[in-house]
Amino acid sequence: MTHREEGEFSLQLHLSAEFPPDYEGDDDGYAWFEEFENELKPELVNAVFAVLQRSPRWQAVAAPRGRDPELGIDIDVKRVIRG
């Protein structure tokens, strides 16, 4: 039987936008959030996987755990130790 140790690391982004005082509410239809979703989020996810894949000692795979994929991504990261 193999021995397994576990740890956890979370990176959570809290997104917001600030508008001038004359802003009337949802006038922009949350365009700032769509910009994040369409431009930044894919690049952030790709960057995380790129960093993890640089080292052959680490394996990373997306591991959905029932969370809405629009809200976040779970990644299983395993350190490969060869005896």
Steps between C-alpha positions, in 0.01 A plus 500: 500500500634842411526784750316819407534846648275791407503877518283775360554840342223735389515809286175691508440821308240750622394704199344844506464813289470858616289751311465880512235650731255560212484127414140375485541136602525213254538734200795309357344154547805386697726552198799527734430147627457360149835656412657307787321178401594522132849648515669455836355179645609275212851647516518450878396135473747440216778669699436281806520183290809630316686556827402158633604326178849651502621242746485133406475419871149645519180386328190717478153417375171688522288323760143628514343428834144609435581871505356716224792534254402862444583572864831321529720213402638223718835356400652180634875549528718201580870486574649193336762344726692212357678266735 
